[in-house]
Amino acid sequence: MPHIDEVKILRKRAKAFLKTSETAYQDGEYDLTVYLCEQAIQLHLKSILLEELGDYPRTHSLTYLFQLLQKIEELRNLYNIYKDNKQLVTFLEDAYIATRYLPREYSKE
């Protein structure tokens, strides 16, 4: 599959995860909301890396994906978003694992 097709698929999935997260939030499904938000960001970052570098790492670490973006001059602004929101990114990374494997619940707050 050509990279451009995979980029389009990843972006389509990222948008679908984001849209579904909004519905989950409105329905009070906060565990699902944080999981879906993490997935949306992860897939979108991977699509950017694929488009710019021709590949992306097989990882679930948002931090690592953002760090790779700082190597691309025209995408350093995305890395700055990460730097300004490290705590939120760490929360989402934790939520990716916790919502799948741990008896932890998330609230609207």
C-alpha positions as CSV (number, residue, x, y, z in Angstrom):
1,M,0.0,0.0,0.0
2,P,1.5,3.4,-0.9
3,H,2.3,5.6,2.0
4,I,-0.3,8.2,1.0
5,D,-3.1,5.7,1.2
6,E,-1.9,4.6,4.7
7,V,-1.7,8.3,5.7
8,K,-5.3,8.8,4.6
9,I,-6.5,5.7,6.5
10,L,-4.7,6.7,9.7
11,R,-6.2,10.2,9.5
12,K,-9.6,8.9,8.8
13,R,-9.4,6.6,11.8
14,A,-8.0,9.4,14.0
15,K,-11.0,11.6,13.1
16,A,-13.4,8.7,13.8
17,F,-11.8,8.1,17.2
18,L,-12.1,11.9,18.0
19,K,-15.7,12.0,16.8
20,T,-16.6,8.9,18.8
21,S,-14.8,10.4,21.9
22,E,-17.1,13.4,21.7
23,T,-20.2,11.2,21.7
24,A,-18.8,9.1,24.6
25,Y,-18.1,12.3,26.6
26,Q,-21.7,13.5,26.0
27,D,-23.0,10.1,27.2
28,G,-20.9,10.3,30.4
29,E,-18.6,7.4,29.3
30,Y,-15.4,9.1,30.6
31,D,-13.2,6.0,30.6
32,L,-14.0,5.5,26.9
33,T,-13.6,9.2,26.2
34,V,-10.0,9.3,27.4
35,Y,-9.1,6.1,25.6
36,L,-10.5,7.3,22.3
37,C,-8.8,10.7,22.7
38,E,-5.5,9.0,23.2
39,Q,-6.1,6.8,20.1
40,A,-7.0,9.8,18.0
41,I,-3.9,11.7,18.9
42,Q,-1.7,8.6,18.5
43,L,-3.0,7.8,15.0
44,H,-2.8,11.4,13.8
45,L,0.8,11.7,15.0
46,K,1.7,8.5,13.3
47,S,0.1,9.7,10.1
48,I,2.2,12.9,10.2
49,L,5.4,10.9,10.8
50,L,4.5,8.5,8.0
51,E,3.9,11.4,5.6
52,E,7.0,13.3,6.6
53,L,9.5,10.4,7.3
54,G,8.1,7.5,5.3
55,D,7.5,5.4,8.4
56,Y,6.5,5.6,12.1
57,P,7.5,3.6,15.1
58,R,5.3,0.8,16.3
59,T,4.8,2.3,19.8
60,H,1.9,3.6,21.9
61,S,4.0,6.4,23.5
62,L,2.6,9.8,22.7
63,T,5.7,11.3,24.3
64,Y,8.0,9.4,21.9
65,L,5.9,10.3,18.9
66,F,5.9,14.0,19.8
67,Q,9.7,13.9,20.4
68,L,10.2,12.6,16.9
69,L,8.3,15.6,15.5
70,Q,10.9,18.0,16.9
71,K,13.4,16.5,14.3
72,I,11.2,17.9,11.5
73,E,11.8,21.7,11.3
74,E,8.4,22.6,10.0
75,L,6.7,20.5,12.7
76,R,8.5,21.8,15.7
77,N,5.3,23.8,16.6
78,L,3.6,20.4,17.3
79,Y,6.4,19.5,19.6
80,N,5.9,22.8,21.4
81,I,2.3,21.8,22.0
82,Y,3.6,18.7,23.7
83,K,6.0,20.7,25.8
84,D,3.2,23.0,26.9
85,N,0.9,20.1,27.7
86,K,3.3,17.4,29.1
87,Q,1.0,16.6,32.0
88,L,-2.0,16.1,29.8
89,V,0.0,13.8,27.4
90,T,1.3,11.8,30.4
91,F,-2.3,11.5,31.6
92,L,-3.5,10.2,28.2
93,E,-0.6,7.7,28.0
94,D,-1.6,6.4,31.4
95,A,-5.2,6.2,30.4
96,Y,-4.4,4.1,27.4
97,I,-3.1,1.4,29.7
98,A,-5.5,2.0,32.6
99,T,-8.7,1.9,30.6
100,R,-7.8,-1.4,29.1
101,Y,-6.2,-3.3,32.0
102,L,-6.7,-1.6,35.4
103,P,-9.8,-1.2,37.5
104,R,-9.7,2.6,37.3
105,E,-12.5,4.9,36.5
106,Y,-12.4,8.4,35.1
107,S,-14.8,11.2,35.8
108,K,-15.9,14.3,34.0
109,E,-13.3,16.4,35.9
